[in-house]
C-alpha cells in the first residue's frame, strides 16, 4: 500500500485573503483528501485528493485531484497550477482550468512519469483569469510503501529419529509470501532444509522483505522424537549343579550388553543379583534398558540349578546266618530295621530305598549279595550291598563244645573260625563238592580265633571238616 505524508507549509505573506490550516504531517492514503485553502478570492474552498492508481511504490502513479467550490456570484476564470519538484528539479507541471460557470469544478492531474518513492515539494498557485497569481501554497508530499509482505510458513513438522542415530534428516519447503511490490524470502534462523535435526524442537524462521525494506517473518517448529527402543542382549540360560553337600549353588553372571541410538542406562529388574545363592530349579533374571526418551527394552534369561549329587547310602557288614525252620532264611527288611541308612543334600529324609532281594524272600543255604539303592527326588541314586551267607550245620557227632565251633566271617580271602576253650582239634580239612581235599589247615591251640588264608581257593561250594577229641563237625560253606 502506498502512503503519502503531507506537510502544509504556511507562507502567509503570499496568501492574500486566504485562510490555511497548519496540518503538520498527515498520512494520506489512496483517495483521501486534505484541505488546502478556503475563503479565497471568490469565497472558494479547495480540496486536494491523493490518487494512487497502482499499489506498488516502484511503479505507482500518484496524482492530485483538485476540487474547488466557489460562490455562484463570482465570475471569471480560475486557474490552478500544480508544480512538482524533487531535489529542487521540476518533475511534473499541471494546469487546471476551472472555467466560470459551474459552482463546483473538479480537475484531475493527468498521469505522467511514475513517481517513485521519495519526498516531493508540491506548489499550488491560484490565478484569476490568467492574471498575476492571486495566491500560492507549497506542501511536502512523501511517497512511501508502508505495507509489509504477507508471509506464510509451513506447518509444524514432527518426525521420529532415523534408525540408529539420535536425530533425523528433515526437509521442508520455503515459506511463501505475497506483496504489492517485488520481494525476497530468506531463512533467517534455524537449520537449513535437509539437515540432521537433533532430538527436541528446533525453530525455523523465514523473513520476506520488499523493495521498500518492509518485512514480515513467520516461524514453525521441527520436532524430532526418539521413538526407537534400546537394543539389549541377554546371555543364554545358565545351567549349574548344586554345590557339594548343599541344595543350592552360588551363580555369577555378567550384565547384558546394550546400545541405543541416543543414550540409555541398564538395570536389573527381576531375579536374584549376580553372586547370589540360587535354589534348585529355574530362576528368571530380567534386565531393562531405558533411554533418555523413556523407551525401554527388556530381556531375560534363566539360572537353572540342578541337583546332580547322588545320595549317600550305608550298608551293614557281611553276615553269616543259619537257616530258620524249614531250611530257609527269611530275609528281613534291613531298611525298616535301621541297618541300611541314606542321606542326601536335598531330599531329607531319603525314603526311596529299594532292597534286592526284597524283604520276606526265603533264602536257602548259600551265599547271597543283598543290594540296596537309594534314590533322591531329582532321580539321582546310589547303591551298596553286603554278602549274606546262609550256612547249614550238617551234623554234630558229639559234645557241646564241638557245637560251639563258629565261622565268624563269610568265607572269602580268609577263613575265620572260633574254637571254644577246652576243645582239642585234631585236624581241619576243606573238601570240594567231589570229596577231594582242597586244603588242610594246621590246628592251633584251643580257645582261639583261627584265621586261615584261603585267597588262592576259587569260588564255589565246599565242605569244612573239623575233627576233635569229642567228635567231628562238618559245615557246608560257599565262597
Beta strands, then each sheet from edge to edge (+ up, - down):
strand 1: 2-9
strand 2: 19-20
strand 3: 25-29
strand 4: 33-38
strand 5: 45-52
strand 6: 62-69
strand 7: 78-86
strand 8: 89-99
strand 9: 104-108
strand 10: 118-128
strand 11: 133-145
strand 12: 150-152
strand 13: 157-160
strand 14: 167-170
strand 15: 176-178
strand 16: 183-189
strand 17: 195-198
strand 18: 200-210
strand 19: 215-225
strand 20: 231-233
strand 21: 238-241
strand 22: 248-251
strand 23: 257-259
strand 24: 264-270
strand 25: 276-279
strand 26: 281-291
strand 27: 296-306
strand 28: 312-314
strand 29: 319-322
strand 30: 328-330
strand 31: 341-343
strand 32: 352-356
strand 33: 362-364
strand 34: 366-375
strand 35: 381-396
strand 36: 406-407
strand 37: 414-418
strand 38: 425-432
strand 39: 437-441
strand 40: 449-453
strand 41: 461-468
strand 42: 471-478
sheet 1: 3+ 1- 11+ 10- 7+ 8-
sheet 2: 2+ 4- 5+ 6- 9+
sheet 3: 12+ 15-
sheet 4: 13+ 19+ 18- 16+
sheet 5: 14+ 17-
sheet 6: 20+ 23-
sheet 7: 21+ 27+ 26- 24+
sheet 8: 22+ 25-
sheet 9: 28+ 31-
sheet 10: 29+ 35+ 34- 32+
sheet 11: 29+ 35+ 42- 41+ 38- 39+
sheet 12: 30+ 33-
sheet 13: 36+ 37- 40+
end
